């Protein structure tokens, strides 16, 4: 193997698995350390720069960072089911416990004469506005609803996300000098283009829920509702009750929001019925757990066949029972079991089987190309459409995802818009800003707490069931208090504080090998990676995590470190008699719009 190039930012970035997995690349360990130091406002602002909505995401994020968290891999001997650091809940701590941060927000800049229109006031458009407004762009955000937020406001129930949090965090962006034109639906792309905007960003989401064209659908239509439309009506108070017996169709997060909302609006017999297996459901594991915690059963491997009605009044649904079958290539199909059809009585049905993009307002002869799935043809890096000054992001770009992905799209689209309007090549993307700084405070002391906590993941307290289920607006999760937040933050392994090795100073005494609690350091002959992984002190089995390999040492051996299970405890650096090891904090910050290097 070749010597690892630690000057390449990608290498250490991939060691900080949580930040690497986050679409917006939020520096997770950095803000978690600040929470442990009770520097909540600092932690909030670090989040705000990257993910824009810390209070919202601290309650609703899909948490791609947590499955990536190395804590879940290195503590397998401590717990039967090792769990990652509660990154999302700690983000909420920073939002809930911060001071007034308005003075720390960017200041309005003098206008530069360029006008940018954002269609839709969801997370992608608001991120574009947040990035461009401080640079002097006149940003106008259009939305058919009276208040900003998009699907954050209309589709996430208030028992998960209080409206006050949405108002606060959308307000920070609008206060940057952004013009918000609520209640103004854009009905024609051609008309919008004719208004002479320098750039247009489309972040209107995926506003259409899929329907099920089954027997009885039209006859019983009054009692069958599209999930996202129904949640929207609940959010605005247009729907305040539901029948006692409710079936929710679908296995995604929208289905989980529907069933839990129905439970609070009078549904006493609410069940989720999904065609796939329980483990294959698209809903986040904690969303499924929360629904079950509230007494909502999830019935899997049932394919809907018909809505049963009595002269137009919905009385139930029929389902075919299936099972998963796999071919020689491991491809799955659902095949009937041959059992009799299942029948469930119900008063109302909520259909949450997916969402689709809908662009009826974009004329197909306006110059914007669409693919066969009805999605805009975009450059995946720049989010630029076939019309050079029109960009897409969020669910409107590549289909339904989640809030943090929409934020990441917004950041990248803002970079593109800024480069376009500066007459720079849009495809030249600015590299991230990085540094690598020693954490030495003395011979055996570091500027961070390197004591590894053995605590298991802490549970977030919930409101009492009788109060939580009695109202659609009572927040269920109460969040960590300061003491619990500190203990949970201490579970973080400080993955961004890297073990950096200098082979020139190494005398090959193997003291670091002896003291390493995870057996992740080996001095051995070099070789091909696949073979080398098998003969380390502890075999390095996770191929997704790169090995750290030094240059040749005096004996001809190389140092090989398995980054996968390293605790970043610093014992190797404390034990090393020559200082060949050091603990250096690697900080990666994505370059925002306005700070790229012209090329």
N, C-alpha and C positions, 0 to 999 in steps of 0.2 A: 504494500500500500504506500501511497505517496504521503509526505508530511502534510498534516492538516493545515490549511491556510486560514488561520484565525483572523487574518486581516479582512477576510470576506465577511461582511455583515450577516450573510445568510447562515453561516455556520452557527454562531452563538444564538442567533434568533431562533433557530430550530431546536436549540436546547431549552429555551424558554417556551415550553410546549403550549402553555395557556395563551400567551401572547401570539404565538404562531398560529394557533387555531382560531383566534378571534378575527373575524373578517375585517374589523377596524384596527386590529393590532394594538389594542389597549395594553399599556405596560402594567400588567396585573401585579407582579410582585412589588413593584415600586409603590403603588397606592395601598397595597395591603400592609406594607411596613409602616406607612404613615397612619393608617388606622390603628395599628398597634401602639403608635406613639401619641394617639389621640389628636392627630393633626387632620381632623375631618375635612376642613375646608380645602387644605392642600390636596388631600386624596380626591375630593370632589372635582377640583379643577383639572387634575391629571386625567380623570375620567372624561370630563366635559370636552377637553381638547380632542380626544379620540372618538368617543362614542356619543357625545352631544346630549344624550338623555339619561344621565346616571340614575335619577330617581325612578324614571319609567322602566328602564332596563333592569334596575335592581329588583323589580317586581315581576317583570314579564319576559325577560330575555330567554331565548332558547338554549343559552349556555353552552355553546360549542367549546368553550374553554374548559369546562369541568371534566368531560370525558377524557380530554387530553392531559389533565393535571397528573403529574408524575407521582403525587402523593398516593393515588390509588394503586400504583404499581409497586412502590417500595415498601408498603406496610402490610403486605400480604401475610406476614407471619404474626401480625398484631390482631387481625380481625378476619372473621370468616368472609365478610363482604366488605373489603376495603373501600373507602369512599374518598373522593377528592375534597380539597378545600372548598368551603361554601363560598365561592368567588362571587356569585350573583348576590347572595344575601349580604356579603360584606360591601358590595357596591351600594346597596340600599342604606347601609349604616352611614357611609360617607354622605349620602344625600340627606338622610334624616337628621344627622347630628351636626351638620356644617353650620357655620355662622352665615350672616348675610354676605353673599358673594357678588352682589351686583357691581360693586366697585372694582372687582377683579375681571369683569367681562371686557372684551375689546371695545375700544372707543370708536365712535363713528368717524370715518375718514371723509375728507372732501371728495365730492363726486368727481369721477373721472370721465363723465360724459357717455359711458356705456350703459345700455339698458338690457336687463335680463328678465325674462318672464319664466316663472315656474308654475306649471299646471298641476294643481293638487297640493294640499298643505300637509302631506304625510311626512314621514321621517326622511325620505330621500330628498324631497324638495326643500325641507327646512334645513337639512345639512348643507345643501348647495347655498342657500341664503346665508347660513351662518358663516360659511367660508368666504363668500364673495362680498357681502356687505361691508365688512371691515376694510376691504381693499378699495372701496370707493365706487363699486358698482351700484347702480340703482336697481335693486331687485324688487320685483313685484310678484307676489304669490297669490294665485287665484284658487278659490275652492268653492264648491257648491254649498258647503255647510257654513254656518255663521261663525264658527270658531275653528282655529287651526288644530291640527293633529291627525287628520285623516283617519285611517282605520285604528290608530291608537285610541282615538276618542270614541269611534263608533262601534267597534267590534270587540273591544276588551271590556269585560264587565267591571262595574265599579267595585265589586267585592274583591277584585284582584288589583285594581288600579284606581285610586280615588281621583276625581276630576281636578282637585286642587293641585295635584302633582303635575297633571297635564298642563294646566293653566300656567303654572310656575315655569316649567321648562320650555314650553313653546313661547312664553313671554320673554324669556331671556333672548331668544333669537329675533323676535319682532322688535324688541327694544334696540336692536342694532341699527335701526333706520330702515328696516324692511317694510315695504307697503303691503299690507294684507287686504285683499279684496274678497271678503267672505260673502257668501250668498251669490256669487257670480260664477256661473257654470260656463266653461268654454264650450261652445257648440260647433266651432269650425276651425280647423287648423289653418285653412287657407285665409280665413279672416284674421286670425292671430298673426300669421306671417305678414299680412298686408299692413300691419300696424308698425312695421319697421323696427322690431326688436333686434338687438345685436346678436342675441342668443336666446334660444328657447329650451327649457328643460321640462321634460314630461315625466312627472312622478305621480301619476293618477292611480297607481295601484292596479289590482286585479279585481274590479268591482262586481263581477258577475258570478254568482254561485251556480254550480252545476245542478241540474234538475234530474229527476228520474222519470222517464217516460214509461210507466207501468200501467197495467190495467187498473182502472179506478182512479187514476191521477186527476183527471178532469172532473169527474163526478163529485169527488170529495175534496176539491181544491180549497174550499174554505177552511179546512182543518189541517192542511199540509203547507208548511212554510219553508222557504229557502233559509238556511241557517244564518248566513251573514246578514241578510235583509232583516230577519227577525231580531238578531242581536242589535242591529242599528235601531230598530223600533223600540226595543227595550231601553237602549241607551238614552234616547230622547224622550222617553216617557210615554210613547204612543201605545205601547203594550205594557200592561201592568198585572196581567193574570194569565193563567193557562189552565187547560184541563187537568184533571187529577192523574190520568193515565197517559204518559207521554213516551213515545219512542223517538230516539235520536239515531239517525242513520249516519254512519261515518266514523272513522277512527283517527281523525286529526285533532289538533288543538282546538279548532273551531267547534268540533263536536263536544269536546270536554267543556268548553265555555257554555255551549247550549244546554247540556244536561244539568250543569250546576246552576245555571240561571233558572231553568225550568223548575228545579227543586225549590228555589226561593220564591217563585211566583205562584206557588200553589200545587205543583206537581207532587203527589204523594207516592205514585208508582212510576218512577222515571227509570228507563233502562236504555243503555247504548247497545246497538246491534251492528256488528261489523262483519264484512264478508271475509276478511283475512284472519290470520291467527293473532292472538293477543300480542305476541312479541313483535309481529310485523306491523302493528299499528303505527301510523306516522306521528301520533301524539307523543310528546315528551314523556319519559317515564314518570316524572313527578306529577304531570298533569293527570295521567291515568290513576296514580296513587291518590291524588287529592279527590278525584271523583269517587273512587271506591271508599275512601275514608268517610265520605258523606253519604254512604249507603246506596250508591248507584251501581248496579251490576253492569258488567260489560260482557255481552254474549257474542262469542266469535264463531267464525265459520258458518254464518248464516247469510245467504244471498237473497235479497228482497225479490219477490216474484209478483206481488199484487197488493194494492190497497183495497181492503174490503169495506164496502159501504152498504148502508140500508137506505135506499131511496135518497142518496146523496149525503147521508150522515155517516162519517167515518166511524167504523166500529172496530177495526183491527187490521193486521197485516199478515200475509202469508210469506214464508221463507223456505227456501230449499237448503237442506243441510249438506255441507260439503266438507271435504278434507283435502289437505295438501298432498300432492304427489310430485315426485321429482324424477326427471329423466337422468340418463347417464352423465349429462353435463352439469347436473345440479340445478337445472332450470325448474322452477316450480309452476305447477298448474293446480287449479282448484277443480276437483272432480266430485260428482255427487256420491254420497254414501249409500244411497238407495233407501234411506229411512223415509218415513212419511213426512210430508211438509209440516213445518212448525207453524203454529198460529198464535199470535199475541194480540190481545185486546188492547185498544188504545182510543183515546179521545182526540189526540193531536199528534202530528209527526213533524219533526224538524229534520230537514234534509241538509246534511253537512258532508257531502261526498266529494268536495273539492271546489276550487275556484278557477275561473277562466279570465283571461284578458279580454277586454271589450273596448274597442276604439271606434265606435260608430261616428264620432265627431272628427276623425281624421280621414279626410277624403283620399281615396286610393289613387287619385291623379295629382296629388300635391307634391310628389317627388320622393316621398318616404316609402322605401321598399319594405315589404313584410314577407315572412317566410310561410311555409305551408301550414304552420300551426297558428298563424295569425299574430305572431310576435314580430316586432320591428327587427329588421336586419341591422345588427349593430356590430361595431368593433368591440370585442370583449374586454379590451384594456382601456379604451378611451370612452366607450359608451356613446360614440358618435354615430348618427344615422347616415343614411345615404344623402341627406341634406346636411351640408357641412356644419351649419350653425344650430342644428336641432339634436338634442341629446336626450337619452332616456335613462331611467334608473329605478331602483326598487323593484316591486312586483311588476311594474309596467315594462321592465327591460327583458327579463328572462323567465318570467312567471313567478308565482307565489313562493316566497321564502320566509323571511322574518325581519324584525326591526333592525337588528344589528347588521344584517346584510344590506338592507336599504341604506343605512348610514354609510357603510363602506362604499356603496355605489355613488352616493352623494359626494363624498370626498373626492373620488376619482373623476367624476363628471365636472366638479368645480375646477380641478386642476386643468382639465381639458378646455373648459370654457375660457379660463384665464389665459391659457397659452394661445388659444385661437384668437382672442381679442387683443393679444399682444403681438400678433403676427409671428408666433413661434410654432414650430412643428408640434402638432398635437400628439403625435405618436411617440415623441421623445419624453419619457416619463422621468421625473426627478427622483434621484436615488434617496433612500432614507438617510436621516442624520443619526450617527451612532457615536458612542464613546466607550472607552474601556478604562476604568479608573481603579487603582489599587485601593483596597479597603483597610490597609494596615494602619493600626493606631499604636502599635508597639510590637514587641517580639511575639507575644501570644495574645494579642487583643485585636478585634476587628470592629469596624464602625457599624456593624449590624449584629443582631442577636443570632448567633450560630448554634444555639442550643436546640437540638431537635426535639420537638414535642411528641410524646407518645399518645396524646389524647385522640380519641375517635371523634368523628364529625359531630358537632353540636346540633341539636334539633331547634328549629325555630318555633316559638310558641304560637299557638292559634287562639283566636277568640273562641269563647264558649259556644258550643254547637247551637244551643237554643237561640243565642243572639245572632250568630252568623247566618243561620238558615232562615231567620225570620225576616231578613231584609236584604234586598239586592245591593244595598249601598254600604253595608257593614264590611269593612276590610277583614278578610279572614286571617292572613298572616300578620302578626304583630311586629315582626322584626327582632333582631338581637338587641339586648341592652348593651351598655358599654363594656361591662365585665365579660359577658359572653363573647362579644365581638373581639375583645383582646385575646381571649383564649383560642378562638377560631383562627384569628390572624396568625397566631403563633404556630399553627399547624403548617403554614406555608414553608416550603423548603428553600426559599430564596433562590430559585432556579436561575435568576438573572445575575447572581454573584458567581462568576465563573472560576473554576480552577484552571489557572493558566500555568503552563509548564515551559521552562527554559532549559533545553537540553544541554546548553553550554555549561551551566552551573551545576549540573547533576553529576554526582560521584558514584551513582549506582549502588548506594548502600542498602536500598530496599526498605528503608525505614517507613516510607509512605505506604508501601505494600503491607507491612506488618500492622500498621495502625488503622488502616481503612476499615470501617465497620461493615462495608458492603462488598468487600473483595472486588472492587471495580477497577483496580489499578494492577497492571501486569507489565513486567519487563521480559521481553521474549524476542525470538527471532522474527523478522518480518515474513510476510507471506501474502498470498491472495486472501481477500477479505473473507470469503466464505470459509476457508480453512482456518484462518487466523481466529475467527470468532469462536471456534470450537475448542481451542487450546489455551484460552485465557484462564486466569485463576478461577473465575466464574464464567461459564460460557455466556456470550452476549447473544441472546436469542431474539431480541426485538430488532428486526432488520430495518424498521422505519427510523430508528435512531442511529445517527452516524457515530462511528468510533472516533475518538481523539487520538491521533497517532503522531508521535514526535519524529524528528529527524534522527539519523543514526547516532547512537551513543558511542563511547570510547570502546566498548566491548563488541560493537557491531549490532547489539540488540536495539530495539526501539521500545519506548514507553507506549502502551496502549491503555486507554481509559474508556470504560463503558459508561457513556453519558446517561444511559437509560435509568440506572438505579443509584446514581450519585446523590448523596444527601446535601452536598454543598456545605458540609459541616466545617471545613477548613482544617481538619486534623492533619491532613497530609502537609499543608503549608506550615502548621505549627510544629510539626515533628521534623521537617526537613532542616538539616544542619547548614545547608548552603544557600537557602532561599531560592532553590530551583522552582518551587511551587509558590504561587501567590493567588490570593483571592481578589478578583477584579470585577467590579460591577459593570455589566454590559447594559447600556440603555439605548434602545432603538426608538426613534420617533419618526413616523411617516412624514414626509415633506408635504406641507399643505399648499394650497393654491397661493400664488404670489411669491413663493420662495424657491422655485425651481431655478436651475442654472440654464441660461439661454445657450442653445447649441445650434 
